[in-house]
């Protein structure tokens, strides 16, 4: 006859399964981040796209609009146009004031 303490409980088995799932998820993330994405970055198509963006002053690695120098230039141009032609942005062309 066997004692209950010799057999792993359901909580221990569930804990072990959770650890394995976490390890599998982390391994998949590391594989994509450190393997797949750098390999894609070396492809001709992506290198051409990066060169295209950089030639126009766009940082392809930026995550936010505020990280783009070109974005700030564009925002300044929109502000200038808004000051010069407010009706172009906010009024309907067939509606007169």
C-alpha positions as CSV (number, residue, x, y, z in Angstrom):
1,X,0.0,0.0,0.0
2,X,1.2,3.5,-0.8
3,X,1.0,6.6,1.3
4,X,-0.7,9.8,0.0
5,X,2.5,11.8,0.6
6,X,4.3,9.7,-1.9
7,X,2.1,10.8,-4.8
8,X,2.1,14.3,-6.1
9,X,-1.1,16.2,-5.4
10,X,-3.2,17.8,-8.1
11,X,-2.0,21.2,-7.1
12,X,1.6,20.2,-7.6
13,X,0.8,18.7,-11.0
14,X,-1.1,21.9,-12.0
15,X,1.8,24.0,-10.8
16,X,4.3,21.9,-12.8
17,X,2.1,22.2,-15.9
18,X,1.9,26.0,-15.4
19,X,5.7,26.2,-15.2
20,X,6.1,24.2,-18.4
21,X,3.5,26.4,-20.2
22,X,5.4,29.6,-19.0
23,X,8.7,28.1,-20.2
24,X,7.2,27.2,-23.6
25,X,5.7,30.7,-24.0
26,X,9.0,32.5,-23.0
27,X,10.9,30.2,-25.4
28,X,8.6,31.1,-28.2
29,X,9.0,34.8,-27.5
30,X,12.8,34.5,-27.4
31,X,12.8,32.5,-30.6
32,X,10.8,35.1,-32.4
33,X,12.6,38.1,-30.9
34,X,16.1,36.8,-31.3
35,X,15.8,34.6,-34.3
36,X,12.9,35.4,-36.6
37,X,12.9,39.2,-36.4
38,X,16.6,39.6,-37.0
39,X,16.4,37.2,-39.9
40,X,13.5,39.2,-41.5
41,X,15.6,42.4,-41.0
42,X,18.3,40.9,-43.2
43,X,15.9,40.3,-46.2
44,X,16.2,42.5,-49.2
45,X,12.6,43.7,-49.2
46,X,12.8,44.9,-45.6
47,X,16.2,46.5,-46.1
48,X,14.9,48.4,-49.1
49,X,11.8,49.6,-47.1
50,X,14.1,50.7,-44.2
51,X,16.3,52.6,-46.7
52,X,13.2,54.2,-48.3
53,X,11.9,55.4,-44.9
54,X,15.3,56.7,-43.7
55,X,15.8,58.6,-47.0
56,X,12.6,60.5,-46.1
57,X,13.6,61.3,-42.5
58,X,11.5,58.6,-40.9
59,X,13.0,56.5,-38.2
60,X,11.7,52.9,-38.9
61,X,12.5,51.8,-35.3
62,X,10.4,54.6,-33.7
63,X,7.3,53.4,-31.8
64,X,5.6,56.8,-31.3
65,X,4.8,59.8,-33.3
66,X,6.8,62.0,-30.9
67,X,10.0,60.0,-31.7
68,X,9.8,61.0,-35.4
69,X,11.6,64.2,-36.4
70,X,9.6,64.1,-39.7
71,X,6.4,63.9,-37.6
72,X,7.1,67.1,-35.8
73,X,7.8,68.8,-39.1
74,X,4.5,67.5,-40.5
75,X,2.7,68.7,-37.4
76,X,4.2,72.2,-37.8
77,X,3.1,72.3,-41.4
78,X,-0.4,71.3,-40.5
79,X,-0.5,74.0,-37.8
80,X,0.7,76.6,-40.4
81,X,-1.9,75.5,-42.9
82,X,-4.6,75.6,-40.2
83,X,-3.7,79.2,-39.4
84,X,-3.7,80.2,-43.1
85,X,-6.8,78.3,-44.2
86,X,-9.0,77.3,-41.2
87,X,-12.0,76.6,-43.4
88,X,-10.1,73.9,-45.3
89,X,-9.9,71.8,-42.1
90,X,-13.1,72.6,-40.2
91,X,-15.7,73.9,-42.5
92,X,-17.7,72.2,-45.2
93,X,-17.0,73.8,-48.6
94,X,-20.8,74.2,-49.4
95,X,-21.6,75.8,-46.1
96,X,-21.0,79.6,-45.8
97,X,-20.7,81.4,-42.5
